[in-house]
Amino acid sequence: MPKEIDGKTFHEAHEVEDPLTEEQKAETLALVAEFDRIRDAIPPDQLRHLPDKYGDEDRLGTSKEAEYLAEVERRKERGEYWG
């Protein structure tokens, strides 16, 4: 049964109408492994924080938007916000 979390609907794997083939799954896992290999090769002194637009902003437009924006302001005050 689909589950709604913060205005977004999530389905169980068996509920998907057009599931990935084993070949598609293997290709996706190979792409992720290649990404991990490249990411792990970056020296620690060259790492940087990804802006919030790569995940955290999913809460905008939901019931948790005010909580998210307040947390952003707290992080800015601490110098921990790069968005």
Steps between C-alpha positions, in 0.01 A plus 500: 500500500643843409623710789485880505782682677520880498272526198692244293370151415725197536421152367632160600710323236222250424255786430701649214324450167815495286784356711862507384641195325799321651713652222383853588568437869852376423569802278378737770713332766804522269440874453474550876820302556681716243373816669617369839843417354540853361369663818726294724805601291456869591755611761340608830632856465306539173163376630215749521149496637223464244242779513166412655338503158636145470262356755390713793278730295263206455327630811401827333128510429424241768382524859868498608601809299506738799710253700743466208536878451560550873772234493662673199515826697660323799758341270577838340565647845741215575672542163391154388277596208638500146172511301 
